[in-house]
Structure formats: C-alpha cells, structure tokens
C-alpha cells in the first residue's frame, strides 16, 4: 500500500505543479484524468486503490496460507 500511496501523492503534486495558464490540468501530466474532477474524486480514487491493494494482499496471503497447510 505504501508504493501506491507514494505514487498517488507524487502524481497529484506533478499534475498541480504543471497547470496550464488558465489554471486547468494539462493532459500531458494528468494522463489518467483524475485531477480534472477535483480533489474529492482524487481522494475517492486513492481510497479505492488502497482498498483494492489491501484486499488483493489479504487474498494472496490466504491463498498462500492454504497451500502451506
């Protein structure tokens, strides 16, 4: 979860430091298009990514634990 969180933070910083002169996000830096919808959407996407990451890790751990038994 740490690498995903770090990527999200640096992605947002990179996008918002390269705004167009009109104050909009540039498609060159906002390749996913998350920042065009506002900060609330960014937070929701981050939470979704973290939940997915945690869920997959938990699932892989359960599968690995069953194989050892």
N, C-alpha and C positions, 0 to 999 in steps of 0.2 A: 504494500500500500504506500510505502514511503516514496518509491520512484514515481508512481502515478501522481502523488500529491506534489512532488517537486516539479514534475513536468507541467502540471496544470498551473502552478504558480509562475513558473518562468514563461509559459505560453502567454498568460494574461499580461504579464509585465511587458513582454516583447510586443504584443499587439497594441497596448495602450501607449507605449513609447514611440510608436510609429503611426500615429493618427494622421489622416490627411489634413490639409489646411482648413477644411470645413469642420473638422472635429469628428469625422466619421472613421470607422475602421477600414483599413486598406485590405483588399482581398489578397494582396501579396503576402501579408503577415497573418491574417486571420483565415487560414486555409480551411478550417472546419466550419467557420461561420458562427461560432458560439457567441462571440462578443457583440455581434450585430443586434442581438436580442436583449442585451442589458445584463446587469450584474446578477439579478435574481436567477436568470437562466443559467449563467455560469456556475452559480452555487448549486443549483439543482443538478446540472451535469456532473459536477465534481462529486456530489453525494452519490449519484447513480454509479459513477465509475468506481468509487471507493467501495460501495456495497457489492458491486459485481466482483471486484478484486477479492474482497473478503470472502464472498460466497464461493468463488472458484477455489480459493486456497483451502477453505474448510472442506469442500467436496473432495479435492485431491488428497487431503490428509485422511479423510475417512476411507477412501479407496485404498490408499497405501497401508493404512492400519489393518484393513480386512485381508490384504494379501499376505501380511506378515503372520496372521493368526493361523 
